[in-house]
Amino acid sequence: MISQFQRKTARLSFSLCLSVSVATASTMSFLTATPSVQAQSSNQRPTVATVKSMVNGDISCYVTLVDAKEKKYQEVPATFEICDREKTFLNKKVRLTYTKERVNDCQSAEPCGKTRIATLISRMTIVR
């Protein structure tokens, strides 16, 4: 027959093991998830792609790109000067350069005095 002390000790031991298992599993999933998040961040901005469309928006030009693996990137922000050269870049394979730029942070195209920093395509060169 198991004494009451042994039952309490067994429950405590089981609870402690379960807590350690959960904590270890949580830590492991966090550690394994971190690299994939970092990898996604670098993949969100291709460096070489084909330009499929360009549209001027309220705060920037928006470019649709397709990379060599046929992954489509929609509404990638670019400077307005990039959209001014749509005929040069449309349906062309380009090398992209990104810079951090200050853009309006307003609800409309009207200036409101608020700005924010955004990463925009600042340069495109045709890849031959």
Backbone as XML, in Angstrom:
<?xml version="1.0"?>
<chain id="A" units="angstrom">
  <residue number="1" name="MET">
    <atom name="N" x="0.841" y="-1.177" z="0.000"/>
    <atom name="CA" x="0.000" y="0.000" z="0.000"/>
    <atom name="C" x="0.890" y="1.245" z="0.000"/>
  </residue>
  <residue number="2" name="ILE">
    <atom name="N" x="0.505" y="2.255" z="-0.818"/>
    <atom name="CA" x="1.286" y="3.482" z="-0.940"/>
    <atom name="C" x="0.832" y="4.469" z="0.123"/>
  </residue>
  <residue number="3" name="SER">
    <atom name="N" x="1.784" y="5.026" z="0.831"/>
    <atom name="CA" x="1.446" y="5.990" z="1.881"/>
    <atom name="C" x="1.069" y="7.329" z="1.258"/>
  </residue>
  <residue number="4" name="GLN">
    <atom name="N" x="0.413" y="8.156" z="2.041"/>
    <atom name="CA" x="0.002" y="9.482" z="1.584"/>
    <atom name="C" x="1.228" y="10.321" z="1.213"/>
  </residue>
  <residue number="5" name="PHE">
    <atom name="N" x="2.299" y="10.186" z="1.948"/>
    <atom name="CA" x="3.528" y="10.928" z="1.664"/>
    <atom name="C" x="4.081" y="10.532" z="0.289"/>
  </residue>
  <residue number="6" name="GLN">
    <atom name="N" x="4.060" y="9.232" z="-0.014"/>
    <atom name="CA" x="4.566" y="8.753" z="-1.300"/>
    <atom name="C" x="3.700" y="9.273" z="-2.452"/>
  </residue>
  <residue number="7" name="ARG">
    <atom name="N" x="2.373" y="9.336" z="-2.249"/>
    <atom name="CA" x="1.478" y="9.863" z="-3.286"/>
    <atom name="C" x="1.784" y="11.326" z="-3.570"/>
  </residue>
  <residue number="8" name="LYS">
    <atom name="N" x="1.941" y="12.130" z="-2.488"/>
    <atom name="CA" x="2.241" y="13.557" z="-2.658"/>
    <atom name="C" x="3.582" y="13.740" z="-3.350"/>
  </residue>
  <residue number="9" name="THR">
    <atom name="N" x="4.569" y="12.931" z="-2.962"/>
    <atom name="CA" x="5.889" y="13.014" z="-3.579"/>
    <atom name="C" x="5.805" y="12.641" z="-5.059"/>
  </residue>
  <residue number="10" name="ALA">
    <atom name="N" x="5.039" y="11.603" z="-5.365"/>
    <atom name="CA" x="4.886" y="11.166" z="-6.760"/>
    <atom name="C" x="4.202" y="12.258" z="-7.584"/>
  </residue>
  <residue number="11" name="ARG">
    <atom name="N" x="3.129" y="12.896" z="-7.023"/>
    <atom name="CA" x="2.429" y="13.973" z="-7.737"/>
    <atom name="C" x="3.354" y="15.158" z="-7.971"/>
  </residue>
  <residue number="12" name="LEU">
    <atom name="N" x="4.110" y="15.518" z="-6.931"/>
    <atom name="CA" x="5.035" y="16.642" z="-7.038"/>
    <atom name="C" x="6.099" y="16.347" z="-8.092"/>
  </residue>
  <residue number="13" name="SER">
    <atom name="N" x="6.621" y="15.137" z="-8.068"/>
    <atom name="CA" x="7.642" y="14.736" z="-9.037"/>
    <atom name="C" x="7.071" y="14.773" z="-10.455"/>
  </residue>
  <residue number="14" name="PHE">
    <atom name="N" x="5.854" y="14.260" z="-10.646"/>
    <atom name="CA" x="5.205" y="14.277" z="-11.955"/>
    <atom name="C" x="4.968" y="15.710" z="-12.413"/>
  </residue>
  <residue number="15" name="SER">
    <atom name="N" x="4.469" y="16.576" z="-11.514"/>
    <atom name="CA" x="4.221" y="17.978" z="-11.857"/>
    <atom name="C" x="5.507" y="18.683" z="-12.253"/>
  </residue>
  <residue number="16" name="LEU">
    <atom name="N" x="6.559" y="18.423" z="-11.498"/>
    <atom name="CA" x="7.847" y="19.043" z="-11.786"/>
    <atom name="C" x="8.368" y="18.580" z="-13.145"/>
  </residue>
  <residue number="17" name="CYS">
    <atom name="N" x="8.273" y="17.286" z="-13.431"/>
    <atom name="CA" x="8.725" y="16.765" z="-14.728"/>
    <atom name="C" x="7.897" y="17.344" z="-15.863"/>
  </residue>
  <residue number="18" name="LEU">
    <atom name="N" x="6.589" y="17.437" z="-15.662"/>
    <atom name="CA" x="5.709" y="18.001" z="-16.678"/>
    <atom name="C" x="6.051" y="19.463" z="-16.922"/>
  </residue>
  <residue number="19" name="SER">
    <atom name="N" x="6.282" y="20.225" z="-15.858"/>
    <atom name="CA" x="6.648" y="21.638" z="-15.996"/>
    <atom name="C" x="7.956" y="21.798" z="-16.748"/>
  </residue>
  <residue number="20" name="VAL">
    <atom name="N" x="8.938" y="20.984" z="-16.411"/>
    <atom name="CA" x="10.232" y="21.044" z="-17.093"/>
    <atom name="C" x="10.061" y="20.666" z="-18.558"/>
  </residue>
  <residue number="21" name="SER">
    <atom name="N" x="9.238" y="19.651" z="-18.838"/>
    <atom name="CA" x="9.005" y="19.229" z="-20.226"/>
    <atom name="C" x="8.350" y="20.337" z="-21.034"/>
  </residue>
  <residue number="22" name="VAL">
    <atom name="N" x="7.335" y="20.978" z="-20.466"/>
    <atom name="CA" x="6.644" y="22.069" z="-21.153"/>
    <atom name="C" x="7.598" y="23.235" z="-21.383"/>
  </residue>
  <residue number="23" name="ALA">
    <atom name="N" x="8.366" y="23.592" z="-20.358"/>
    <atom name="CA" x="9.317" y="24.699" z="-20.494"/>
    <atom name="C" x="10.366" y="24.377" z="-21.553"/>
  </residue>
  <residue number="24" name="THR">
    <atom name="N" x="10.857" y="23.154" z="-21.561"/>
    <atom name="CA" x="11.856" y="22.756" z="-22.553"/>
    <atom name="C" x="11.261" y="22.781" z="-23.954"/>
  </residue>
  <residue number="25" name="ALA">
    <atom name="N" x="10.052" y="22.259" z="-24.105"/>
    <atom name="CA" x="9.400" y="22.248" z="-25.417"/>
    <atom name="C" x="9.151" y="23.667" z="-25.906"/>
  </residue>
  <residue number="26" name="SER">
    <atom name="N" x="8.715" y="24.550" z="-25.003"/>
    <atom name="CA" x="8.477" y="25.944" z="-25.388"/>
    <atom name="C" x="9.766" y="26.610" z="-25.828"/>
  </residue>
  <residue number="27" name="THR">
    <atom name="N" x="10.825" y="26.401" z="-25.061"/>
    <atom name="CA" x="12.118" y="26.993" z="-25.405"/>
    <atom name="C" x="12.619" y="26.441" z="-26.728"/>
  </residue>
  <residue number="28" name="MET">
    <atom name="N" x="12.493" y="25.142" z="-26.924"/>
    <atom name="CA" x="12.961" y="24.526" z="-28.167"/>
    <atom name="C" x="12.175" y="25.057" z="-29.358"/>
  </residue>
  <residue number="29" name="SER">
    <atom name="N" x="10.845" y="25.185" z="-29.232"/>
    <atom name="CA" x="10.070" y="25.694" z="-30.367"/>
    <atom name="C" x="10.426" y="27.145" z="-30.639"/>
  </residue>
  <residue number="30" name="PHE">
    <atom name="N" x="10.710" y="27.927" z="-29.604"/>
    <atom name="CA" x="11.128" y="29.318" z="-29.810"/>
    <atom name="C" x="12.466" y="29.364" z="-30.536"/>
  </residue>
  <residue number="31" name="LEU">
    <atom name="N" x="13.405" y="28.532" z="-30.086"/>
    <atom name="CA" x="14.731" y="28.529" z="-30.705"/>
    <atom name="C" x="14.685" y="28.043" z="-32.145"/>
  </residue>
  <residue number="32" name="THR">
    <atom name="N" x="13.842" y="27.076" z="-32.432"/>
    <atom name="CA" x="13.770" y="26.588" z="-33.811"/>
    <atom name="C" x="12.961" y="27.522" z="-34.687"/>
  </residue>
  <residue number="33" name="ALA">
    <atom name="N" x="12.053" y="28.299" z="-34.122"/>
    <atom name="CA" x="11.243" y="29.219" z="-34.921"/>
    <atom name="C" x="12.029" y="30.470" z="-35.296"/>
  </residue>
  <residue number="34" name="THR">
    <atom name="N" x="12.974" y="30.877" z="-34.480"/>
    <atom name="CA" x="13.708" y="32.117" z="-34.726"/>
    <atom name="C" x="14.417" y="32.144" z="-36.075"/>
  </residue>
  <residue number="35" name="PRO">
    <atom name="N" x="15.179" y="31.111" z="-36.478"/>
    <atom name="CA" x="15.852" y="31.186" z="-37.773"/>
    <atom name="C" x="14.892" y="31.324" z="-38.948"/>
  </residue>
  <residue number="36" name="SER">
    <atom name="N" x="13.736" y="30.660" z="-38.894"/>
    <atom name="CA" x="12.813" y="30.763" z="-40.018"/>
    <atom name="C" x="12.229" y="32.167" z="-40.118"/>
  </residue>
  <residue number="37" name="VAL">
    <atom name="N" x="12.018" y="32.837" z="-38.987"/>
    <atom name="CA" x="11.546" y="34.220" z="-39.025"/>
    <atom name="C" x="12.610" y="35.102" z="-39.650"/>
  </residue>
  <residue number="38" name="GLN">
    <atom name="N" x="13.867" y="34.892" z="-39.275"/>
    <atom name="CA" x="14.946" y="35.679" z="-39.858"/>
    <atom name="C" x="15.062" y="35.401" z="-41.346"/>
  </residue>
  <residue number="39" name="ALA">
    <atom name="N" x="14.902" y="34.154" z="-41.747"/>
    <atom name="CA" x="15.002" y="33.813" z="-43.162"/>
    <atom name="C" x="13.871" y="34.474" z="-43.943"/>
  </residue>
  <residue number="40" name="GLN">
    <atom name="N" x="12.661" y="34.516" z="-43.372"/>
    <atom name="CA" x="11.543" y="35.158" z="-44.054"/>
    <atom name="C" x="11.809" y="36.640" z="-44.241"/>
  </residue>
  <residue number="41" name="SER">
    <atom name="N" x="12.393" y="37.284" z="-43.241"/>
    <atom name="CA" x="12.659" y="38.711" z="-43.343"/>
    <atom name="C" x="13.563" y="39.025" z="-44.521"/>
  </residue>
  <residue number="42" name="SER">
    <atom name="N" x="14.607" y="38.239" z="-44.708"/>
    <atom name="CA" x="15.514" y="38.518" z="-45.814"/>
    <atom name="C" x="14.873" y="38.170" z="-47.153"/>
  </residue>
  <residue number="43" name="ASN">
    <atom name="N" x="13.922" y="37.232" z="-47.174"/>
    <atom name="CA" x="13.269" y="36.849" z="-48.422"/>
    <atom name="C" x="12.167" y="37.812" z="-48.834"/>
  </residue>
  <residue number="44" name="GLN">
    <atom name="N" x="11.731" y="38.670" z="-47.943"/>
    <atom name="CA" x="10.636" y="39.570" z="-48.278"/>
    <atom name="C" x="11.068" y="40.659" z="-49.242"/>
  </residue>
  <residue number="45" name="ARG">
    <atom name="N" x="12.358" y="40.847" z="-49.411"/>
    <atom name="CA" x="12.862" y="41.860" z="-50.331"/>
    <atom name="C" x="13.857" y="41.207" z="-51.284"/>
  </residue>
  <residue number="46" name="PRO">
    <atom name="N" x="13.404" y="40.857" z="-52.462"/>
    <atom name="CA" x="14.332" y="40.224" z="-53.400"/>
    <atom name="C" x="15.383" y="41.214" z="-53.878"/>
  </residue>
  <residue number="47" name="THR">
    <atom name="N" x="16.540" y="40.710" z="-54.258"/>
    <atom name="CA" x="17.593" y="41.578" z="-54.790"/>
    <atom name="C" x="17.635" y="41.539" z="-56.312"/>
  </residue>
  <residue number="48" name="VAL">
    <atom name="N" x="17.137" y="40.447" z="-56.895"/>
    <atom name="CA" x="17.014" y="40.342" z="-58.350"/>
    <atom name="C" x="15.640" y="39.758" z="-58.645"/>
  </residue>
  <residue number="49" name="ALA">
    <atom name="N" x="14.895" y="40.400" z="-59.546"/>
    <atom name="CA" x="13.550" y="39.936" z="-59.887"/>
    <atom name="C" x="13.098" y="40.589" z="-61.187"/>
  </residue>
  <residue number="50" name="THR">
    <atom name="N" x="11.977" y="40.103" z="-61.718"/>
    <atom name="CA" x="11.377" y="40.686" z="-62.917"/>
    <atom name="C" x="10.230" y="41.593" z="-62.491"/>
  </residue>
  <residue number="51" name="VAL">
    <atom name="N" x="10.180" y="42.793" z="-63.053"/>
    <atom name="CA" x="9.141" y="43.773" z="-62.725"/>
    <atom name="C" x="7.883" y="43.426" z="-63.513"/>
  </residue>
  <residue number="52" name="LYS">
    <atom name="N" x="6.774" y="43.196" z="-62.808"/>
    <atom name="CA" x="5.507" y="42.853" z="-63.450"/>
    <atom name="C" x="4.545" y="44.032" z="-63.517"/>
  </residue>
  <residue number="53" name="SER">
    <atom name="N" x="4.610" y="44.919" z="-62.521"/>
    <atom name="CA" x="3.767" y="46.120" z="-62.561"/>
    <atom name="C" x="4.326" y="47.177" z="-61.627"/>
  </residue>
  <residue number="54" name="MET">
    <atom name="N" x="3.925" y="48.431" z="-61.890"/>
    <atom name="CA" x="4.333" y="49.568" z="-61.059"/>
    <atom name="C" x="3.133" y="50.503" z="-60.964"/>
  </residue>
  <residue number="55" name="VAL">
    <atom name="N" x="2.830" y="50.947" z="-59.740"/>
    <atom name="CA" x="1.687" y="51.829" z="-59.521"/>
    <atom name="C" x="2.077" y="52.899" z="-58.510"/>
  </residue>
  <residue number="56" name="ASN">
    <atom name="N" x="1.768" y="54.153" z="-58.810"/>
    <atom name="CA" x="1.989" y="55.223" z="-57.833"/>
    <atom name="C" x="0.895" y="55.165" z="-56.780"/>
  </residue>
  <residue number="57" name="GLY">
    <atom name="N" x="1.298" y="55.186" z="-55.516"/>
    <atom name="CA" x="0.352" y="55.197" z="-54.413"/>
    <atom name="C" x="0.417" y="56.513" z="-53.672"/>
  </residue>
  <residue number="58" name="ASP">
    <atom name="N" x="-0.224" y="56.581" z="-52.511"/>
    <atom name="CA" x="-0.255" y="57.810" z="-51.715"/>
    <atom name="C" x="1.111" y="58.167" z="-51.139"/>
  </residue>
  <residue number="59" name="ILE">
    <atom name="N" x="1.824" y="57.161" z="-50.613"/>
    <atom name="CA" x="3.094" y="57.476" z="-49.943"/>
    <atom name="C" x="4.323" y="56.964" z="-50.678"/>
  </residue>
  <residue number="60" name="SER">
    <atom name="N" x="4.125" y="56.106" z="-51.665"/>
    <atom name="CA" x="5.258" y="55.606" z="-52.452"/>
    <atom name="C" x="4.745" y="54.959" z="-53.728"/>
  </residue>
  <residue number="61" name="CYS">
    <atom name="N" x="5.685" y="54.549" z="-54.540"/>
    <atom name="CA" x="5.404" y="53.741" z="-55.724"/>
    <atom name="C" x="5.318" y="52.295" z="-55.226"/>
  </residue>
  <residue number="62" name="TYR">
    <atom name="N" x="4.460" y="51.480" z="-55.821"/>
    <atom name="CA" x="4.356" y="50.076" z="-55.424"/>
    <atom name="C" x="4.670" y="49.198" z="-56.623"/>
  </residue>
  <residue number="63" name="VAL">
    <atom name="N" x="5.584" y="48.249" z="-56.426"/>
    <atom name="CA" x="6.085" y="47.414" z="-57.511"/>
    <atom name="C" x="5.719" y="45.956" z="-57.240"/>
  </residue>
  <residue number="64" name="THR">
    <atom name="N" x="5.267" y="45.263" z="-58.281"/>
    <atom name="CA" x="5.047" y="43.824" z="-58.197"/>
    <atom name="C" x="6.215" y="43.152" z="-58.900"/>
  </residue>
  <residue number="65" name="LEU">
    <atom name="N" x="6.833" y="42.200" z="-58.197"/>
    <atom name="CA" x="8.043" y="41.528" z="-58.686"/>
    <atom name="C" x="7.858" y="40.015" z="-58.659"/>
  </residue>
  <residue number="66" name="VAL">
    <atom name="N" x="8.573" y="39.314" z="-59.536"/>
    <atom name="CA" x="8.610" y="37.853" z="-59.520"/>
    <atom name="C" x="10.078" y="37.440" z="-59.575"/>
  </residue>
  <residue number="67" name="ASP">
    <atom name="N" x="10.494" y="36.615" z="-58.602"/>
    <atom name="CA" x="11.905" y="36.204" z="-58.569"/>
    <atom name="C" x="12.145" y="34.968" z="-59.437"/>
  </residue>
  <residue number="68" name="ALA">
    <atom name="N" x="13.366" y="34.481" z="-59.452"/>
    <atom name="CA" x="13.756" y="33.345" z="-60.296"/>
    <atom name="C" x="13.016" y="32.059" z="-59.933"/>
  </residue>
  <residue number="69" name="LYS">
    <atom name="N" x="12.539" y="31.968" z="-58.694"/>
    <atom name="CA" x="11.799" y="30.784" z="-58.254"/>
    <atom name="C" x="10.294" y="30.959" z="-58.445"/>
  </residue>
  <residue number="70" name="GLU">
    <atom name="N" x="9.911" y="31.996" z="-59.196"/>
    <atom name="CA" x="8.505" y="32.307" z="-59.487"/>
    <atom name="C" x="7.722" y="32.770" z="-58.255"/>
  </residue>
  <residue number="71" name="LYS">
    <atom name="N" x="8.419" y="33.209" z="-57.214"/>
    <atom name="CA" x="7.743" y="33.767" z="-56.042"/>
    <atom name="C" x="7.355" y="35.203" z="-56.357"/>
  </residue>
  <residue number="72" name="LYS">
    <atom name="N" x="6.094" y="35.527" z="-56.093"/>
    <atom name="CA" x="5.566" y="36.853" z="-56.410"/>
    <atom name="C" x="5.604" y="37.751" z="-55.173"/>
  </residue>
  <residue number="73" name="TYR">
    <atom name="N" x="6.098" y="38.958" z="-55.361"/>
    <atom name="CA" x="6.158" y="39.965" z="-54.299"/>
    <atom name="C" x="5.266" y="41.117" z="-54.739"/>
  </residue>
  <residue number="74" name="GLN">
    <atom name="N" x="4.180" y="41.331" z="-54.023"/>
    <atom name="CA" x="3.237" y="42.375" z="-54.416"/>
    <atom name="C" x="3.406" y="43.613" z="-53.556"/>
  </residue>
  <residue number="75" name="GLU">
    <atom name="N" x="3.185" y="44.755" z="-54.183"/>
    <atom name="CA" x="3.201" y="46.053" z="-53.500"/>
    <atom name="C" x="4.485" y="46.291" z="-52.707"/>
  </residue>
  <residue number="76" name="VAL">
    <atom name="N" x="5.613" y="46.003" z="-53.315"/>
    <atom name="CA" x="6.900" y="46.312" z="-52.692"/>
    <atom name="C" x="7.098" y="47.815" z="-52.846"/>
  </residue>
  <residue number="77" name="PRO">
    <atom name="N" x="7.266" y="48.553" z="-51.747"/>
    <atom name="CA" x="7.370" y="50.015" z="-51.856"/>
    <atom name="C" x="8.675" y="50.458" z="-52.515"/>
  </residue>
  <residue number="78" name="ALA">
    <atom name="N" x="8.553" y="51.504" z="-53.321"/>
    <atom name="CA" x="9.709" y="52.077" z="-54.017"/>
    <atom name="C" x="9.553" y="53.590" z="-54.036"/>
  </residue>
  <residue number="79" name="THR">
    <atom name="N" x="10.635" y="54.287" z="-54.352"/>
    <atom name="CA" x="10.557" y="55.749" z="-54.463"/>
    <atom name="C" x="9.715" y="56.109" z="-55.689"/>
  </residue>
  <residue number="80" name="PHE">
    <atom name="N" x="9.145" y="57.303" z="-55.679"/>
    <atom name="CA" x="8.334" y="57.753" z="-56.809"/>
    <atom name="C" x="9.157" y="57.818" z="-58.092"/>
  </residue>
  <residue number="81" name="GLU">
    <atom name="N" x="10.445" y="58.096" z="-57.960"/>
    <atom name="CA" x="11.321" y="58.173" z="-59.134"/>
    <atom name="C" x="11.399" y="56.830" z="-59.869"/>
  </residue>
  <residue number="82" name="ILE">
    <atom name="N" x="11.261" y="55.741" z="-59.150"/>
    <atom name="CA" x="11.266" y="54.414" z="-59.782"/>
    <atom name="C" x="10.051" y="54.281" z="-60.699"/>
  </residue>
  <residue number="83" name="CYS">
    <atom name="N" x="8.875" y="54.677" z="-60.231"/>
    <atom name="CA" x="7.658" y="54.590" z="-61.052"/>
    <atom name="C" x="7.730" y="55.512" z="-62.269"/>
  </residue>
  <residue number="84" name="ASP">
    <atom name="N" x="8.468" y="56.608" z="-62.150"/>
    <atom name="CA" x="8.620" y="57.520" z="-63.286"/>
    <atom name="C" x="9.306" y="56.832" z="-64.466"/>
  </residue>
  <residue number="85" name="ARG">
    <atom name="N" x="10.007" y="55.735" z="-64.200"/>
    <atom name="CA" x="10.744" y="55.025" z="-65.254"/>
    <atom name="C" x="10.102" y="53.670" z="-65.577"/>
  </residue>
  <residue number="86" name="GLU">
    <atom name="N" x="8.787" y="53.608" z="-65.458"/>
    <atom name="CA" x="8.050" y="52.358" z="-65.676"/>
    <atom name="C" x="8.367" y="51.730" z="-67.036"/>
  </residue>
  <residue number="87" name="LYS">
    <atom name="N" x="8.395" y="52.518" z="-68.091"/>
    <atom name="CA" x="8.646" y="51.974" z="-69.435"/>
    <atom name="C" x="10.023" y="51.318" z="-69.528"/>
  </residue>
  <residue number="88" name="THR">
    <atom name="N" x="10.972" y="51.824" z="-68.785"/>
    <atom name="CA" x="12.331" y="51.268" z="-68.792"/>
    <atom name="C" x="12.382" y="49.897" z="-68.116"/>
  </residue>
  <residue number="89" name="PHE">
    <atom name="N" x="11.627" y="49.723" z="-67.022"/>
    <atom name="CA" x="11.773" y="48.532" z="-66.187"/>
    <atom name="C" x="10.689" y="47.471" z="-66.351"/>
  </residue>
  <residue number="90" name="LEU">
    <atom name="N" x="9.528" y="47.820" z="-66.879"/>
    <atom name="CA" x="8.407" y="46.879" z="-66.951"/>
    <atom name="C" x="8.786" y="45.630" z="-67.753"/>
  </residue>
  <residue number="91" name="ASN">
    <atom name="N" x="8.527" y="44.470" z="-67.162"/>
    <atom name="CA" x="8.826" y="43.153" z="-67.747"/>
    <atom name="C" x="10.319" y="42.894" z="-67.962"/>
  </residue>
  <residue number="92" name="LYS">
    <atom name="N" x="11.149" y="43.610" z="-67.224"/>
    <atom name="CA" x="12.602" y="43.425" z="-67.299"/>
    <atom name="C" x="13.102" y="42.799" z="-65.991"/>
  </residue>
  <residue number="93" name="LYS">
    <atom name="N" x="14.181" y="42.039" z="-66.114"/>
    <atom name="CA" x="14.852" y="41.495" z="-64.932"/>
    <atom name="C" x="15.760" y="42.592" z="-64.396"/>
  </residue>
  <residue number="94" name="VAL">
    <atom name="N" x="15.630" y="42.893" z="-63.103"/>
    <atom name="CA" x="16.368" y="44.010" z="-62.515"/>
    <atom name="C" x="17.081" y="43.604" z="-61.227"/>
  </residue>
  <residue number="95" name="ARG">
    <atom name="N" x="18.130" y="44.347" z="-60.923"/>
    <atom name="CA" x="18.811" y="44.247" z="-59.627"/>
    <atom name="C" x="18.273" y="45.396" z="-58.788"/>
  </residue>
  <residue number="96" name="LEU">
    <atom name="N" x="17.892" y="45.101" z="-57.552"/>
    <atom name="CA" x="17.234" y="46.081" z="-56.686"/>
    <atom name="C" x="18.140" y="46.516" z="-55.545"/>
  </residue>
  <residue number="97" name="THR">
    <atom name="N" x="18.111" y="47.812" z="-55.265"/>
    <atom name="CA" x="18.816" y="48.373" z="-54.118"/>
    <atom name="C" x="17.769" y="49.014" z="-53.219"/>
  </residue>
  <residue number="98" name="TYR">
    <atom name="N" x="17.868" y="48.764" z="-51.921"/>
    <atom name="CA" x="16.912" y="49.290" z="-50.949"/>
    <atom name="C" x="17.603" y="50.285" z="-50.019"/>
  </residue>
  <residue number="99" name="THR">
    <atom name="N" x="16.864" y="51.319" z="-49.624"/>
    <atom name="CA" x="17.349" y="52.249" z="-48.604"/>
    <atom name="C" x="16.197" y="52.603" z="-47.681"/>
  </residue>
  <residue number="100" name="LYS">
    <atom name="N" x="16.559" y="53.032" z="-46.492"/>
    <atom name="CA" x="15.542" y="53.511" z="-45.550"/>
    <atom name="C" x="15.260" y="54.966" z="-45.896"/>
  </residue>
  <residue number="101" name="GLU">
    <atom name="N" x="13.980" y="55.279" z="-46.074"/>
    <atom name="CA" x="13.553" y="56.620" z="-46.475"/>
    <atom name="C" x="12.464" y="57.106" z="-45.525"/>
  </residue>
  <residue number="102" name="ARG">
    <atom name="N" x="12.381" y="58.395" z="-45.384"/>
    <atom name="CA" x="11.305" y="58.998" z="-44.603"/>
    <atom name="C" x="10.108" y="59.200" z="-45.537"/>
  </residue>
  <residue number="103" name="VAL">
    <atom name="N" x="8.931" y="58.670" z="-45.136"/>
    <atom name="CA" x="7.709" y="58.799" z="-45.935"/>
    <atom name="C" x="6.594" y="59.383" z="-45.076"/>
  </residue>
  <residue number="104" name="ASN">
    <atom name="N" x="5.596" y="59.983" z="-45.741"/>
    <atom name="CA" x="4.431" y="60.502" z="-45.018"/>
    <atom name="C" x="3.733" y="59.361" z="-44.297"/>
  </residue>
  <residue number="105" name="ASP">
    <atom name="N" x="3.204" y="59.650" z="-43.128"/>
    <atom name="CA" x="2.458" y="58.662" z="-42.360"/>
    <atom name="C" x="1.059" y="59.203" z="-42.107"/>
  </residue>
  <residue number="106" name="CYS">
    <atom name="N" x="0.397" y="59.569" z="-43.192"/>
    <atom name="CA" x="-0.928" y="60.186" z="-43.115"/>
    <atom name="C" x="-1.977" y="59.226" z="-43.666"/>
  </residue>
  <residue number="107" name="GLN">
    <atom name="N" x="-3.244" y="59.500" z="-43.371"/>
    <atom name="CA" x="-4.338" y="58.671" z="-43.858"/>
    <atom name="C" x="-4.637" y="58.924" z="-45.333"/>
  </residue>
  <residue number="108" name="SER">
    <atom name="N" x="-4.162" y="60.040" z="-45.867"/>
    <atom name="CA" x="-4.408" y="60.367" z="-47.274"/>
    <atom name="C" x="-3.123" y="60.899" z="-47.888"/>
  </residue>
  <residue number="109" name="ALA">
    <atom name="N" x="-3.207" y="61.296" z="-49.146"/>
    <atom name="CA" x="-2.034" y="61.833" z="-49.837"/>
    <atom name="C" x="-1.695" y="63.240" z="-49.356"/>
  </residue>
  <residue number="110" name="GLU">
    <atom name="N" x="-2.613" y="63.882" z="-48.653"/>
    <atom name="CA" x="-2.384" y="65.236" z="-48.139"/>
    <atom name="C" x="-1.349" y="65.197" z="-47.021"/>
  </residue>
  <residue number="111" name="PRO">
    <atom name="N" x="-0.400" y="66.140" z="-47.022"/>
    <atom name="CA" x="0.595" y="66.177" z="-45.941"/>
    <atom name="C" x="-0.065" y="66.476" z="-44.590"/>
  </residue>
  <residue number="112" name="CYS">
    <atom name="N" x="0.364" y="65.757" z="-43.558"/>
    <atom name="CA" x="-0.196" y="65.974" z="-42.223"/>
    <atom name="C" x="0.902" y="66.283" z="-41.207"/>
  </residue>
  <residue number="113" name="GLY">
    <atom name="N" x="2.151" y="66.264" z="-41.645"/>
    <atom name="CA" x="3.254" y="66.543" z="-40.735"/>
    <atom name="C" x="3.840" y="65.311" z="-40.074"/>
  </residue>
  <residue number="114" name="LYS">
    <atom name="N" x="3.179" y="64.160" z="-40.206"/>
    <atom name="CA" x="3.692" y="62.921" z="-39.614"/>
    <atom name="C" x="4.509" y="62.169" z="-40.661"/>
  </residue>
  <residue number="115" name="THR">
    <atom name="N" x="5.617" y="61.595" z="-40.224"/>
    <atom name="CA" x="6.427" y="60.761" z="-41.114"/>
    <atom name="C" x="6.861" y="59.507" z="-40.377"/>
  </residue>
  <residue number="116" name="ARG">
    <atom name="N" x="7.315" y="58.551" z="-41.154"/>
    <atom name="CA" x="7.877" y="57.319" z="-40.592"/>
    <atom name="C" x="9.001" y="56.859" z="-41.514"/>
  </residue>
  <residue number="117" name="ILE">
    <atom name="N" x="9.829" y="55.971" z="-41.024"/>
    <atom name="CA" x="10.925" y="55.421" z="-41.815"/>
    <atom name="C" x="10.450" y="54.105" z="-42.440"/>
  </residue>
  <residue number="118" name="ALA">
    <atom name="N" x="10.660" y="53.959" z="-43.753"/>
    <atom name="CA" x="10.283" y="52.732" z="-44.463"/>
    <atom name="C" x="11.435" y="52.318" z="-45.376"/>
  </residue>
  <residue number="119" name="THR">
    <atom name="N" x="11.535" y="51.032" z="-45.621"/>
    <atom name="CA" x="12.544" y="50.523" z="-46.548"/>
    <atom name="C" x="11.934" y="50.492" z="-47.940"/>
  </residue>
  <residue number="120" name="LEU">
    <atom name="N" x="12.527" y="51.258" z="-48.855"/>
    <atom name="CA" x="12.009" y="51.382" z="-50.216"/>
    <atom name="C" x="13.054" y="50.944" z="-51.231"/>
  </residue>
  <residue number="121" name="ILE">
    <atom name="N" x="12.569" y="50.495" z="-52.390"/>
    <atom name="CA" x="13.474" y="50.289" z="-53.517"/>
    <atom name="C" x="13.908" y="51.678" z="-53.945"/>
  </residue>
  <residue number="122" name="SER">
    <atom name="N" x="15.193" y="51.934" z="-53.938"/>
    <atom name="CA" x="15.690" y="53.261" z="-54.300"/>
    <atom name="C" x="16.430" y="53.251" z="-55.637"/>
  </residue>
  <residue number="123" name="ARG">
    <atom name="N" x="16.749" y="52.038" z="-56.110"/>
    <atom name="CA" x="17.482" y="51.954" z="-57.371"/>
    <atom name="C" x="17.177" y="50.621" z="-58.052"/>
  </residue>
  <residue number="124" name="MET">
    <atom name="N" x="17.003" y="50.679" z="-59.367"/>
    <atom name="CA" x="16.827" y="49.477" z="-60.181"/>
    <atom name="C" x="17.806" y="49.551" z="-61.336"/>
  </residue>
  <residue number="125" name="THR">
    <atom name="N" x="18.478" y="48.448" z="-61.589"/>
    <atom name="CA" x="19.333" y="48.373" z="-62.774"/>
    <atom name="C" x="18.975" y="47.102" z="-63.535"/>
  </residue>
  <residue number="126" name="ILE">
    <atom name="N" x="18.902" y="47.208" z="-64.832"/>
    <atom name="CA" x="18.535" y="46.064" z="-65.658"/>
    <atom name="C" x="19.681" y="45.060" z="-65.671"/>
  </residue>
  <residue number="127" name="VAL">
    <atom name="N" x="19.315" y="43.784" z="-65.463"/>
    <atom name="CA" x="20.283" y="42.692" z="-65.484"/>
    <atom name="C" x="20.294" y="42.120" z="-66.895"/>
  </residue>
  <residue number="128" name="ARG">
    <atom name="N" x="21.456" y="42.023" z="-67.484"/>
    <atom name="CA" x="21.563" y="41.509" z="-68.869"/>
    <atom name="C" x="21.989" y="40.065" z="-68.870"/>
  </residue>
</chain>
